[in-house]
Amino acid sequence: MSEQLEKDFDIKKLTTFKIGGKIKKVFFPKDIDEFEYILNNNPKIQVFGNLSNTLISSDGYEGTIILTTKMDSIKIKGTKVIADAGVKGPMLAKTVAQAGLSGFEFMIGFPGSVGGEVYMNASANSQAISDNLVCATCYCPDKGIHKLTREELEFDYRTSRCQKEKIIVLQAEFELKPKSKDEIQKQMDENIVFRKSHQPSLALPNCGSIFKNPPNDSAGRLLESIGAKQMSHGGVKVWENHANFIVNHNNGTSKDVLSLMYKMQQAVKKEYNIELMPEIIFLGGNNEEENKLCQKLYQKNQK
């Protein structure tokens, strides 16, 4: 196996938050075989995709991770599309659009990759990734490499069986619908306009939605009502156009983000007795202050 391994890897530039220290070891597999080999030789290793919903500690991480960014194959046969976990959403949307296939128009503005999007059942503009999914090749803790059908993945709003059972998505197969390229492009253009008005562009480093929507309510609405848009901490602040986004506007640190998140969470809890749960993942462990903040924010220890 010729899998790529980087030691003391400076992760900051690869994250959409542009925050993060050095990771002790990072593997970059190119395909499923390399991924399985790495996983078999590194039990309990953590897996990440495009790092678009991940906050990595500015003090780094002493463990080993896998990044699927080099698993980027896309195969199209008729209306069937097979995409590896590391394929970025916008690239997949553009590629299938050129083939006259509809179903991924909503992904044109998504910074994430296929593995993470299936894992969390990414959705926007009345489309979800599960709508057209046939099956996914996954790494299951109890079975190893295994194919799961759409039904077996138990999709729901922004969730799937993967999250409950720590299943890792390696490749996904979809069945799309033929449509004229002009119609597909028109829908993608409209989605980009919508996204720009509702979410900050990645030119302003951010990690997407910070908190999950509580049942029958909106995290953004709750946060706006308690004045979150005026909140900031160190080099980060709440985005002025939507209260459920934090932007890194002045070389912010991971501690800045966690501190601001805690401030936002506590303000909503005080006003409504609703405990917002973070949507973003945190990877750290070297900073005791961050560890304590995470225990409060996530109501558990974060690795």
Secondary structure, 3 states (H helix, E strand, C coil): CCCEEEEEEECHHHCCCCCCCEEEEEEECCCHHHHHHHHHHCCCCEEECCCCCEEECCCCEEEEEEECCCCCCEEEECCEEEEECCCEHHHHHHHHHHCCEECCHHHHHCCCEHHHHHHCCCEECCEEHHHHEEEEEEEECCCEEEEEECCCCCCECCECHHHHHCCEEEEEEEECEECCHHHHHHHHHHHHHHHHHHCCCCCCCECCCCECCCCCCCHHHHHHHCCHHHCEECCEEECCCCCCCEEECCCCCHHHHHHHHHHHHHHHHHHHCCCCCECCEEECCCCHHHHHHHHHHHCCCCC
